[in-house]
Amino acid sequence: MQIQPFGVERWMDLYETKCKYNLAETCVDSMSLSDLEALVGKPGALDHLIKTTRMTYGEIPGNKHFREGVASLYKNVDPDNVLSTNGAIGANFLALYTLVNPGDEVVVIVPTYQQHTSIPESLGAKVKTVALKEESNFIPDLSELRRAVTASTKLICFNNPNNPTGALIDPQTLQGIVDIAKNQDAWLLCDEVYRHLSHDNTYPPSVVELYEKGISTGSMSKVFSLAGLRLGWLAAPKEIIEAAYDIRHYNMISCGKIDEIIGAFALEHKSEILARSKAILAENLSILDAWVQNEPHFHYVRPAAGTTALLYFDMMLSSTDFCHDLMEKEGVMLTPGDCFDMGRCVRIGYAYGTEELKSGLEALSRYLRSYDTPA
């Protein structure tokens, strides 16, 4: 199996441990276990849970309490329709590997996480893309999607809220996507790792709630600030769960027992974690918004959800060259738009600590002054 190098992950590996200001991070400011215990008012609770747990294999489909916690994030989803995975990246892989065969047609709304295009291509599928446009605030054009989806389409893939743009699909458009899939009896896979992080406190429905062939993936990383657990899930119809379960036997057997115990504990206290995440995002987005309004070299579509935005610049160089030079001169890490096949823009992650965001934007402004036209 031949597969394209993963652009974003290669970029992150290059600089994330070397940068001074990480404005490429996409998780809400990560917590320690002590932070989590303090947030929910239960000091020492995890210490007790971890130390009294026998280090056997975990439950093969996933810890029962963790799957119940995941199911509580949806309407009318049974824990038996949830499979624990090694992050959402593992969930996406299992869903794609389960569904896609050589010669299948897969339609992908882009930009998106590269898994959704590169894995189907590596499996021999014909991948068609429908591009989001800045002038449409990165909301899918249903007429374009309708033209792309045919009777041969087996699967439609997208993410909502969108990474990298921060766009949030409105309920009417989301229902339109579901209807297009239904009309062709296609599966619908939505990476929903930023769900529950809308900036106006509305929560989009999940595709698994809207459509009998809808599949949702999620994780403990972005919203819940616990990326170190490497824990996610697949929420899907039983036939997908059972098929993915068989595939997972070949690469991980079960998730880490302690990871799932911590994940279950966090989901028991999801309201406290969500309140923290939303407070960080509200403050940080206001900082980013003010910076963009006052920076002549950049403009953007203000993100409606999630932790990322695309910043478009007016300098005549590639986004990769821009990001390399910025890193070398100021130690600021951004993600090149080239990683998403998007020109002259960068992805910023604005939820990774308020002070780091402020300092990183100040350093970015210093760097940009070298592009100012002399008087």
BELLINSUL-V224016 format. One record per residue. N is the residue number from 1. SS is DSSP state (A for helix, B for strand, O for the rest). PHI is phi in degrees with one decimal (999 if undefined). D_LAST is the distance of its C-alpha to the last C-alpha in Angstrom with 1 decimal. Layout:
N,SS,PHI,D_LAST / N,SS,PHI,D_LAST
This chain:
1,O,999,56.2 / 2,O,-98.8,52.8 / 3,O,-140.5,49.8 / 4,O,-66.9,46.0 / 5,O,-56.6,44.1 / 6,O,-84.0,42.8 / 7,A,-55.7,39.1 / 8,A,-63.6,38.2 / 9,A,-69.2,40.9 / 10,A,-63.8,40.0 / 11,A,-64.7,36.4 / 12,A,-60.6,37.6 / 13,A,-64.3,40.0 / 14,A,-67.7,37.3 / 15,A,-127.7,35.2 / 16,O,-66.1,36.8 / 17,O,-95.9,38.6 / 18,O,-114.9,35.8 / 19,O,-77.0,32.7 / 20,O,-88.1,31.5 / 21,B,-128.4,30.6 / 22,B,-92.4,32.7 / 23,O,-104.0,30.9 / 24,O,-105.9,33.1 / 25,O,-64.3,36.4 / 26,O,-112.2,38.0 / 27,O,-89.0,40.9 / 28,O,-63.3,40.9 / 29,O,-30.9,40.7 / 30,O,-64.0,43.8 / 31,O,-104.8,46.8 / 32,O,-84.4,49.3 / 33,A,-66.2,53.0 / 34,A,-65.2,53.1 / 35,A,-59.2,50.2 / 36,A,-63.1,52.1 / 37,A,-60.7,55.3 / 38,A,-66.3,53.6 / 39,A,-60.0,51.9 / 40,A,-96.4,55.2 / 41,O,72.2,57.2 / 42,O,-133.0,59.5 / 43,O,-60.8,58.9 / 44,O,83.3,61.0 / 45,A,-64.0,61.8 / 46,A,-71.1,60.3 / 47,A,-56.4,61.6 / 48,A,-65.6,65.1 / 49,A,-60.1,64.6 / 50,A,-68.9,63.3 / 51,A,-72.1,65.9 / 52,O,-99.8,68.8 / 53,O,-92.7,67.9 / 54,O,-72.5,69.9 / 55,O,-86.3,67.9 / 56,O,-85.7,69.5 / 57,O,-61.1,67.7 / 58,O,-75.4,66.1 / 59,O,-60.1,67.6 / 60,O,-59.3,67.0 / 61,O,-75.9,65.4 / 62,O,126.4,63.6 / 63,O,-52.4,64.5 / 64,A,-56.8,66.2 / 65,A,-69.6,64.4 / 66,A,-65.3,61.0 / 67,A,-65.9,61.8 / 68,A,-65.3,63.1 / 69,A,-63.2,59.8 / 70,A,-63.0,57.9 / 71,A,-58.0,60.2 / 72,O,-68.5,59.5 / 73,O,-80.3,55.9 / 74,O,-120.8,57.2 / 75,O,-97.7,59.7 / 76,O,60.4,63.0 / 77,O,-111.0,62.3 / 78,O,-83.9,65.1 / 79,A,-54.9,64.6 / 80,A,-70.4,66.6 / 81,A,-97.4,63.7 / 82,B,-122.5,61.3 / 83,B,-122.9,61.0 / 84,B,-76.8,59.2 / 85,B,-141.7,56.8 / 86,O,-83.0,54.5 / 87,A,78.5,51.5 / 88,A,-65.5,50.3 / 89,A,-62.3,49.5 / 90,A,-70.4,53.3 / 91,A,-65.2,54.1 / 92,A,-60.5,52.0 / 93,A,-60.1,53.5 / 94,A,-62.5,57.0 / 95,A,-62.5,56.5 / 96,A,-67.9,55.1 / 97,A,-66.4,57.7 / 98,A,-69.7,60.4 / 99,A,-93.7,59.5 / 100,O,-94.3,58.0 / 101,O,-123.5,60.2 / 102,O,-54.7,59.6 / 103,O,89.0,59.1 / 104,O,-66.5,58.1 / 105,B,-100.4,55.3 / 106,B,-124.7,52.6 / 107,B,-107.3,49.8 / 108,B,-125.2,46.8 / 109,B,-84.3,44.0 / 110,B,-122.2,40.7 / 111,O,-72.3,38.4 / 112,O,-159.6,40.9 / 113,O,-70.9,42.4 / 114,O,-60.5,43.1 / 115,A,-49.2,46.8 / 116,A,-67.8,47.4 / 117,A,-102.3,46.6 / 118,A,-71.7,47.4 / 119,A,-67.3,50.7 / 120,A,-57.4,52.3 / 121,A,-60.1,51.1 / 122,A,-66.9,52.7 / 123,O,-88.9,55.9 / 124,O,91.4,56.0 / 125,O,-82.4,54.9 / 126,B,-90.1,53.1 / 127,B,-102.9,49.8 / 128,B,-112.9,48.1 / 129,B,-116.5,44.8 / 130,B,-121.0,43.5 / 131,B,-88.5,39.7 / 132,O,-76.3,38.1 / 133,O,-122.8,35.1 / 134,A,-58.4,32.0 / 135,A,-67.3,32.6 / 136,A,-105.2,36.0 / 137,O,56.7,34.8 / 138,O,61.5,36.6 / 139,O,-95.7,40.0 / 140,O,-59.5,42.5 / 141,O,-87.1,43.4 / 142,A,-64.0,47.2 / 143,A,-66.6,47.8 / 144,A,-66.8,46.0 / 145,A,-64.0,47.9 / 146,A,-62.0,51.1 / 147,A,-68.9,50.6 / 148,A,-76.6,50.0 / 149,O,-83.3,53.0 / 150,O,-125.5,56.4 / 151,O,-63.9,60.0 / 152,O,-88.6,59.3 / 153,B,-72.3,56.6 / 154,B,-93.0,58.0 / 155,B,-148.3,55.0 / 156,B,-115.7,51.8 / 157,B,-120.4,49.3 / 158,B,-161.3,46.3 / 159,B,-127.0,44.9 / 160,O,-153.6,44.6 / 161,O,-58.6,42.4 / 162,O,-81.3,40.2 / 163,O,-111.7,38.6 / 164,O,-106.3,35.7 / 165,O,-81.9,34.5 / 166,O,80.4,36.3 / 167,O,-74.8,37.8 / 168,O,-122.0,41.3 / 169,O,-72.6,43.7 / 170,O,-70.0,45.4 / 171,A,-57.2,49.2 / 172,A,-65.5,49.8 / 173,A,-67.6,47.7 / 174,A,-60.9,49.3 / 175,A,-64.3,52.7 / 176,A,-62.2,51.7 / 177,A,-63.3,51.0 / 178,A,-59.7,54.4 / 179,A,-63.6,56.1 / 180,A,-62.3,54.7 / 181,A,-63.0,56.0 / 182,A,-60.5,59.3 / 183,A,-60.9,59.8 / 184,O,-110.0,59.7 / 185,O,55.2,61.4 / 186,O,-93.1,58.4 / 187,B,-74.8,57.6 / 188,B,-129.8,54.4 / 189,B,-110.6,52.6 / 190,B,-122.2,49.9 / 191,B,-79.4,48.1 / 192,O,-116.0,47.9 / 193,O,-65.4,46.6 / 194,O,-102.3,44.1 / 195,O,-58.9,46.7 / 196,O,80.9,47.1 / 197,O,-115.6,43.4 / 198,B,-79.4,42.4 / 199,O,-82.1,40.0 / 200,O,-106.1,42.1 / 201,O,66.2,45.3 / 202,O,-96.0,46.9 / 203,O,-115.3,48.6 / 204,O,-69.1,48.8 / 205,O,-65.7,52.3 / 206,O,-94.0,52.9 / 207,A,-63.6,54.0 / 208,A,-71.1,57.1 / 209,A,-86.6,58.0 / 210,A,-97.9,57.5 / 211,O,-149.2,59.1 / 212,O,-67.5,62.2 / 213,O,-114.5,60.3 / 214,B,-89.9,57.2 / 215,B,-128.8,56.1 / 216,B,-115.4,53.7 / 217,B,-119.7,52.2 / 218,B,-154.5,50.8 / 219,B,-157.2,50.4 / 220,O,-88.7,50.3 / 221,O,-84.2,46.8 / 222,O,-73.4,44.1 / 223,O,-71.8,45.6 / 224,O,-98.0,48.0 / 225,O,61.7,45.8 / 226,O,-130.5,48.6 / 227,A,-61.2,47.3 / 228,A,-63.6,49.3 / 229,A,-70.7,52.5 / 230,O,50.3,51.6 / 231,O,-132.6,53.7 / 232,B,-145.0,53.4 / 233,B,-158.7,55.7 / 234,B,-117.9,56.8 / 235,B,-114.7,58.2 / 236,O,-161.9,60.0 / 237,O,-56.8,63.4 / 238,A,-57.5,66.2 / 239,A,-64.6,66.5 / 240,A,-73.3,63.0 / 241,A,-59.0,63.5 / 242,A,-66.8,66.8 / 243,A,-68.2,65.3 / 244,A,-65.9,62.3 / 245,A,-58.1,64.7 / 246,A,-64.6,66.6 / 247,A,-66.0,63.5 / 248,A,-64.5,62.3 / 249,O,-55.7,65.6 / 250,O,-86.5,64.4 / 251,O,-130.7,61.2 / 252,O,-151.3,61.3 / 253,O,63.7,64.7 / 254,O,-145.9,63.4 / 255,O,-77.1,60.3 / 256,O,-64.2,60.4 / 257,A,-62.9,62.9 / 258,A,-68.4,60.8 / 259,A,-56.3,57.7 / 260,A,-70.5,59.6 / 261,A,-62.8,61.1 / 262,A,-66.4,57.7 / 263,A,-61.0,56.5 / 264,A,-63.7,59.5 / 265,A,-60.3,58.9 / 266,A,-63.1,55.3 / 267,A,-69.7,56.3 / 268,A,-63.4,59.0 / 269,O,-118.9,56.1 / 270,A,-62.1,53.6 / 271,A,-64.7,53.0 / 272,A,-67.5,51.8 / 273,A,-68.0,49.5 / 274,A,-63.3,48.1 / 275,A,-62.6,47.4 / 276,A,-61.6,45.5 / 277,A,-60.8,43.5 / 278,A,-67.1,42.6 / 279,A,-65.4,41.5 / 280,A,-62.4,39.2 / 281,A,-63.9,37.7 / 282,A,-61.0,37.2 / 283,A,-66.6,35.3 / 284,A,-70.3,33.2 / 285,A,-66.3,32.4 / 286,A,-64.7,31.1 / 287,A,-66.8,28.8 / 288,A,-63.1,27.6 / 289,A,-60.3,27.3 / 290,A,-63.8,25.1 / 291,A,-63.7,22.8 / 292,A,-62.3,22.5 / 293,A,-63.3,21.9 / 294,O,-105.6,18.9 / 295,O,-108.5,17.4 / 296,O,-65.9,15.2 / 297,O,-85.3,16.2 / 298,B,-127.8,19.9 / 299,B,-146.1,22.6 / 300,B,-158.0,26.4 / 301,O,-90.9,29.8 / 302,O,-57.8,31.0 / 303,O,-66.5,34.0 / 304,O,-97.9,37.4 / 305,B,-164.9,39.3 / 306,O,78.4,39.5 / 307,O,-125.6,37.1 / 308,B,-127.8,34.5 / 309,B,-149.1,31.7 / 310,B,-97.9,29.6 / 311,B,-105.3,25.9 / 312,B,-93.2,24.1 / 313,B,-116.4,20.7 / 314,O,-104.0,18.3 / 315,O,-77.2,17.6 / 316,O,-91.8,19.7 / 317,O,-153.5,22.2 / 318,O,-71.5,25.6 / 319,A,-66.6,26.3 / 320,A,-66.7,28.5 / 321,A,-62.6,26.0 / 322,A,-59.3,23.5 / 323,A,-69.4,26.3 / 324,A,-61.5,27.5 / 325,A,-66.3,24.1 / 326,A,-61.3,23.6 / 327,A,-63.7,27.1 / 328,A,-65.3,26.8 / 329,A,-91.2,23.7 / 330,A,-125.9,24.3 / 331,O,73.1,27.9 / 332,B,-95.0,27.3 / 333,B,-102.7,29.7 / 334,O,-120.7,29.2 / 335,B,-106.6,31.3 / 336,B,-62.6,29.9 / 337,A,-60.2,30.6 / 338,A,-56.2,32.2 / 339,A,-64.7,35.1 / 340,A,-115.6,35.9 / 341,O,58.6,35.0 / 342,O,-118.0,32.0 / 343,O,-87.7,28.8 / 344,O,49.1,25.2 / 345,B,-154.0,26.3 / 346,B,-132.8,27.6 / 347,B,-93.7,30.5 / 348,B,-113.2,30.2 / 349,B,-102.9,33.3 / 350,O,-116.4,32.7 / 351,O,-116.2,36.2 / 352,O,-98.1,36.6 / 353,O,91.8,36.4 / 354,A,-65.0,34.1 / 355,A,-67.2,32.8 / 356,A,-65.6,32.1 / 357,A,-62.1,30.1 / 358,A,-59.4,28.0 / 359,A,-65.6,27.4 / 360,A,-65.4,26.7 / 361,A,-68.8,24.1 / 362,A,-62.1,22.4 / 363,A,-66.2,22.4 / 364,A,-63.3,21.2 / 365,A,-63.0,18.1 / 366,A,-58.5,17.4 / 367,A,-61.8,17.8 / 368,A,-67.6,15.6 / 369,A,-62.7,12.5 / 370,A,-69.3,12.7 / 371,A,-97.5,12.1 / 372,O,-66.3,8.9 / 373,O,-74.1,6.4 / 374,O,-59.6,3.8 / 375,O,-68.4,0.0
